[in-house]
């Protein structure tokens, strides 16, 4: 593995704690300031709890243009039924500052050109239609000065324990935080979402499309129906997208509890996720470790989806020998093991040295032979094994007896090894162009 997943996961957990603590601190600070200097404004609702007991109707209607430190509790927003997005309830140009939506339901509603600063969506859901944010701003930052040095603190908007069919379009959503959410048939289209975090979320047909997701972090995924698509090359080079991985052993434990069909679907989702991500990053990045790691994982999980024995066997050989071309150390180890093992086989099956005799040992004879003679003969066998493996051949040394079978197998394996090695080198060279 080229990625230290434990270290990266720990850094994400610390970042989540930091974002939450910054928002809590700014919440208290801003609220105290507004309470001291509060002026009555008819277009603004401030420091209230609005719930279904004092709500005006079944579906709540926003009557103000600014909401500050409001707690919306157990409310419904939008409408029950809509044929298409053109029939959705549209909410435009409203500013939400440190607003909490607690156990609220959003059905068939569009927030258009709204501003969400330090807001929290807690245990919210959609039961019909979608929750759509279009051209909305989730960006928020505060500049403090410590020893006359400016310190910029970014304020996040958080979605916690929510279950949404969600759509973000053309939004500015830096430092957006999703935690323990289920996103169903959702998409993030043409959005600016750098430094956003998805922690312990389940993705059920979720797509990132033409969005800037540099430094996006996705940790502890519960369901992997997640895809990344970027039709237009709108990014700068060397972007970083991190997706945590529980390890091959843990994935095997997970699939043990599934039926065969569920197992194949599970591997297909993983394969598609890593394929779209590695393809996206390979267009813009210069062979960084994350891109190489995601490509390797795509090939591994793609191998698991193969139902045809021959297809799966070819993938398995590639994975075993060289990690799909991304683990050359494994190729070198197999090369050494194969050379040494066939060298031992030649010592006991026999090699003819032309006019210089024959090398052929048995268990009893090897015990009565001087060590320097054994070492010399073994080195000769290694030399013959190498030239046979490379299919070059060596005229003065020839197989003897059953060693013809060993040499035939080694020649075939040598052709396969050389072909794989050549293709891997060419593949790596083309990646650098």
Secondary structure as UniProt FT lines:
FT   HELIX           5..36
FT   TURN            42..43
FT   STRAND          44..46
FT   STRAND          49..51
FT   TURN            52..54
FT   STRAND          59..60
FT   STRAND          66..68
FT   STRAND          71..73
FT   STRAND          76..78
FT   HELIX           85..87
FT   STRAND          89..92
FT   STRAND          95..97
FT   STRAND          100..102
FT   STRAND          105..107
FT   STRAND          109..112
FT   STRAND          115..117
FT   STRAND          120..122
FT   STRAND          131..134
FT   STRAND          141..146
FT   TURN            147..148
FT   STRAND          149..154
FT   STRAND          158..160
FT   STRAND          163..164
FT   STRAND          166..169
FT   TURN            174..175
FT   STRAND          177..179
FT   STRAND          182..189
FT   TURN            194..195
FT   STRAND          197..199
FT   STRAND          202..209
FT   TURN            214..215
FT   STRAND          216..219
FT   STRAND          223..229
FT   STRAND          241..243
FT   HELIX           248..256
FT   HELIX           260..284
FT   HELIX           289..305
FT   HELIX           309..322
FT   TURN            323..326
FT   HELIX           328..349
FT   STRAND          351..352
FT   HELIX           354..356
FT   STRAND          358..359
FT   HELIX           363..367
FT   HELIX           371..389
FT   TURN            390..391
FT   TURN            395..396
FT   STRAND          398..399
FT   TURN            401..402
FT   HELIX           403..431
//
